Every structure is written in C-alpha cells, then in structure tokens.
C-alpha cells in the first residue's frame, strides 16, 4: 500500500492492509473513524495519533509508542497492546477493550473512564497482566473477568465507581488507590 491517500485513510476500509510503507508518517495523524481491523502496527511510533471511533478489532500494536494517542470510543476488542508505551493515552468514552491484551504495557496516567474491559457474549475479559497503570483513571470502567495479575495499580490510580468482578488480582500491587463507590466482588 502506498501513502498517497494517507489523509483519507480515516474514510477507507483498511482492514488487514499492510501499512508498513507509511510507518514513519503515522504519528499524530487523524485516523478517527477509520476501519483498520487486523492491521499490524508493531513497534510503530503512533504518539498523538487520533484513533477515536476507529474499528481496530484484532489490530496489533505490540511494542508501539502510543503516548498521548486518542482511542475515545474505539473498538479494540481482541487487539494486542502488549509491551506498548501508552502514557497519557485516552481510552475514554466506552472504548471497547474486551478480549484485548494489554500485558506488560506502560499505561501511566492513561485515561480509561467508562472503558469496557469486561467478559460478555463469549468474549473474554481483557488481559492486563504485568502492566503499569500508575496514576491511571478507570472511573466507571467495566472490568468483569479481567486478568490484572502482577500489574501495578498505585499512587493515584483512580477507580471511582468502576465495576471489578471475577478479576484475577494475583500478585497485583494495589496501593494508594482512589476507590469511592467501586463495586468489588
């Protein structure tokens, strides 16, 4: 795929497209509303890229830089966000992360307000094991059946009114959290 129509990518169906030729031009791009099911972004610099309302089902962001990227209301079901650097990234507005893998990622100060990580309709909960969620915001997040084993949730992480049920919290660091009205079971 060439980069000739890069500015129009947000209105094209790029499902399973090979975007590697444009790797150096994607940081900061507006891809809001894009359809990019199964697209591979491993090790890409996607800092400040706008993926709001995008369909990124099963997309692969392994070890990508997603600092300050926007994923507001994006569909990231079954996406791979393992080992990413996503500090201050925005996954708010019911971004769908069910079945996604966020293991070993750095999500320091990321916003997950109203995000959906939960298991439902034969889709498993998100796997967030060994992730760094220092100072992240999970206000009103739906986290039913998630795997947070070995993760760091500490020093200002906010989980106000979040729903956390049937979660794996084995060896998770939970320290200095804000948990008002959180539903734990």
C-alpha positions in Angstrom: 0.0 0.0 0.0 1.3 3.5 -0.8 1.0 6.6 1.3 -0.6 8.7 -1.5 -4.0 8.8 0.2 -2.9 8.9 3.8 -5.1 11.9 4.6 -8.2 9.9 3.5 -7.4 6.7 5.5 -10.0 7.6 8.1 -12.8 7.2 5.5 -11.4 4.0 3.8 -11.8 0.4 4.9 -8.2 -0.7 5.5 -9.0 -4.0 7.2 -5.9 -6.3 7.1 -4.0 -3.7 5.0 -0.2 -3.6 5.0 0.6 -0.1 6.2 4.3 -0.6 6.8 5.3 1.6 3.9 3.8 4.6 5.8 5.1 3.7 9.2 7.2 6.9 9.6 4.2 9.1 8.7 1.5 7.8 11.1 2.4 9.7 14.4 0.0 12.4 15.1 -2.3 11.5 12.1 -6.1 11.8 12.4 -7.4 8.3 11.9 -10.7 8.9 13.7 -13.4 6.7 12.4 -11.0 4.5 10.4 -11.8 0.9 9.8 -8.5 -0.9 10.4 -9.5 -4.4 11.6 -6.4 -6.7 11.9 -3.9 -4.0 10.9 -0.3 -4.6 12.1 1.4 -1.7 13.9 4.2 -3.4 15.8 7.0 -1.1 17.1 5.4 1.9 15.3 5.5 5.4 16.7 1.9 6.4 16.9 2.3 9.1 19.5 -0.6 11.6 19.4 -2.4 9.7 16.7 -6.2 10.1 16.8 -8.0 6.7 16.6 -11.2 8.0 18.1 -14.3 6.0 17.0 -12.0 3.7 14.9 -12.6 0.0 14.4 -9.3 -1.6 15.5 -10.6 -5.1 16.2 -7.7 -7.5 16.4 -5.2 -4.8 15.4 -1.6 -5.5 16.6 0.1 -2.6 18.4 2.9 -4.8 20.0 5.6 -2.5 21.5 4.2 0.5 19.7 4.6 4.1 21.1 1.1 5.3 21.8 1.9 8.3 24.1 -1.0 10.8 24.2 -2.8 8.8 21.5 -6.6 9.1 21.4 -8.8 5.9 21.4 -12.0 7.5 22.6 -14.9 5.1 21.9 -12.6 3.0 19.7 -13.3 -0.7 19.2 -10.1 -2.5 20.3 -11.7 -5.9 21.0 -9.1 -8.7 20.7 -6.4 -6.1 19.9 -2.8 -6.6 21.1 -1.5 -3.7 23.1 1.3 -5.8 24.8 4.5 -4.0 25.8 3.3 -0.7 24.5 4.2 2.7 25.8 0.8 4.4 26.2 1.5 7.0 28.8 -1.3 9.6 28.9 -3.2 7.8 26.2 -7.0 8.3 26.2 -9.3 5.2 26.1 -12.4 7.0 27.4 -16.0 7.1 26.2 -16.7 3.4 26.3 -13.7 2.3 24.3 -14.2 -1.5 23.9 -11.2 -3.5 25.1 -12.8 -6.9 25.8 -10.6 -9.7 24.7 -7.7 -7.3 24.3 -4.2 -8.0 25.6 -2.5 -5.1 27.5 0.1 -7.2 29.2 3.5 -5.7 30.1 2.4 -2.3 28.8 3.1 1.1 30.3 -0.2 2.9 30.7 1.0 5.5 33.2 -1.5 8.4 33.5 -3.7 6.8 30.8 -7.5 7.5 30.9 -9.9 4.6 30.8 -13.0 6.4 32.0 -16.1 4.4 31.0 -13.9 1.9 29.1 -15.3 -1.7 28.7 -12.8 -4.5 29.5 -15.4 -7.0 30.6 -16.2 -10.5 29.5 -19.5 -10.8 27.7 -21.2 -12.6 24.9 -18.4 -15.2 24.6 -15.8 -12.5 24.5 -13.2 -12.8 27.4 -12.3 -10.0 29.7 -9.1 -8.1 28.9 -5.7 -9.5 29.9 -3.8 -6.7 31.6 -1.2 -8.8 33.4 2.1 -7.2 34.5 1.0 -3.8 33.2 2.0 -0.4 34.7 -1.2 1.5 35.4 0.4 4.1 37.8 -1.9 7.1 38.1 -4.3 5.8 35.5 -8.0 6.7 35.7 -10.6 3.8 35.5 -13.6 5.9 36.6 -16.8 4.0 35.7 -14.8 1.3 33.9 -16.4 -2.1 33.4 -13.8 -4.7 34.4 -15.7 -8.0 34.8 -13.4 -11.1 34.3 -10.2 -9.1 33.6 -6.8 -10.5 34.4 -4.7 -7.9 36.3 -2.2 -10.4 37.8 1.2 -8.9 38.5 0.1 -5.4 37.4 0.9 -2.2 39.2 -2.1 0.0 40.2 -0.8 2.5 42.6 -0.1 6.1 43.7 -3.1 7.9 42.5 -4.8 5.3 40.3 -8.5 6.2 40.3 -11.2 3.5 40.1 -14.2 5.6 41.2 -17.5 3.8 40.5 -15.7 1.1 38.5 -17.1 -2.4 38.4 -14.4 -5.0 39.2 -15.9 -8.6 39.4 -14.3 -12.0 39.0 -11.0 -10.4 38.3 -7.6 -12.1 38.7 -5.6 -9.8 41.0 -2.9 -12.3 42.0 0.3 -10.6 42.8 -1.1 -7.2 41.8 0.2 -4.1 43.5 -2.8 -2.1 44.8 -1.5 0.9 46.8 -2.9 4.3 47.4 -5.9 3.8 45.1 -9.0 6.0 44.9 -11.9 3.5 45.1 -15.0 5.5 46.1 -18.2 3.7 45.1 -16.2 0.9 43.3 -18.1 -2.4 43.1 -15.7 -5.2 44.0 -16.7 -8.8 44.1 
